[in-house]
Amino acid sequence: MEISDLLLQAANLMLTGMVGVFIFLSILIFAVKGLSKLSTSKLSTSEQSPEQPRVKSKSQRQDTSGVPAQHVAAISAAIAQFRQNN
């Protein structure tokens, strides 16, 4: 086989693989969107209660995203001690 034949065969294989992956991913996207619409319609028809879930106000929420003050104090003390010793 010549190099041109091998390159043509490689390009053909690559193109076939890329088209196959594109088709598979397209089918997957449509399936996920369809299931999402189906599940949201099932949920909206199954919920009969007129009440909406209550949202906590800002004063009732706990700050879970921050670092506790005790941890910050311990880290600050450790950094200060390290700087004094070095």
Beta strands, then each sheet from edge to edge (+ up, - down):
end
